[in-house]
Amino acid sequence: MSQAPDTQGKREVGGVDLDRLAAWMDAEDLGEGPIEAARPLSGGTQNVLLRFRRAGRDYVLRRPPPVPRQGSNRTMEREARVLAALAGSDAPHPRLIAACTDPEPLGVAFYLMEPVEGFNAVTGLPEPHRSDPAIRRRMGFALVEGIAALHSVDYKAAGLEDFGKPEGYIARQADRWLGQLKDYERHAEWPGRAGLPGVDRIADWLRANLPPEQPPGILHGDYQFGNVMYRPGSGDLAAIVDWELATIGDPLVDLGWIVACYPGSGGPELPVLKVEPWDGFPTADELIARYAALSPRSLDHVDWFVVLACFRLGIILEGTHARACAGRAPKATGDLLHATAVALMGRALHRIG
């Protein structure tokens, strides 16, 4: 969450009506007086992040984008629920302050959380991280330790028993995401699935090589460098962020996602999610070994989860390309994410052999 220029003094900042927000906070007994120092935070999603201060306390507000997507309000509700459930756990996360599921105050659902003091490695490494390979090595291991801590949370005890549908979760994945890919055909200008070489072969392989089911748990769903923040003075995680794909299922999806996005993990390199300088970071195999030391879960079929992650993320990114082809997203962004989707399919095919 890097800070954009201060826009203090405007009644509306980042699409948020500050007067209406203050009125809602009054009703929730969250401070008093004017909202001060309001400024948007940039991040890796289309959702709005706004940092501000009221009565001497700092807050971050998260709400859907200015033009909400279908299900945006429901997504905010689910994110807030996960953060509330993680309170007191070892999983690094922003602390939830309050949530509003009623769209009346701001026009959309939103929630407030405590600010995270840290940085995103994809946007650039500060000192001492840039100059110290040992800190970068620690950053790599911290990445996998974050999900090991998340996966150790008892989701039923945390009140998330009805948060997902874990039964048959992995068996549904290939058809679920092929259905998503087919949905892009509504954009007539999109060249179609032929632009993702190997996608049907990968789906067939996933169906034919299903691993045995393991106990379900909380999974983040989009776990990679772009969705974590590091502490300013060390290689440790400050927080895992962007919980919009969180659910209950096989948590090894998160480990597969790390490897799918990790530089040097096999197959074509990705044109996005780069961290530089890279020397010092552990290898993907070292991260898998670190997870194995922290988790009781069997990793006998870890390649299946890496292939699934490549397949699933590639299809998600191809959606932006389809929208760009129809003029509903920037062409440059669509081209970049299509190239990333093709590279991800290449990584999956590399694993399949």
ABEGO torsion letter per residue (X at the ends): XBBBBBABGBABBGGBBAAAAAAAAAAAGBEBEBBBGBBBBBBABABBBBBBBBGGBBBBBBBBBABBBBGAAAAAAAAAAAAAAABGBABBBBBBABBBABAAAAGBBBBBBBBBBBBBAAAEBBOAAAABAAAAAAAAAAAAAAAAAAAABBAAAAGAAAABBABGAAAAAAAAAAAAAAAAAABAABAEAAABBGAAAAAAAAAAABBBBBBBBBBAGBBBAAABBBBAABABBABBBGAAABBBBBAAAAAAAAAAABBGAEEBBBABGBBOBABGBBBAAAAAAAAAAABABBAAAAAAAAAAAAAAAAAAAAAAAAAAAAGABBAAAAAAAAAAAAAAAAAAAAAAX
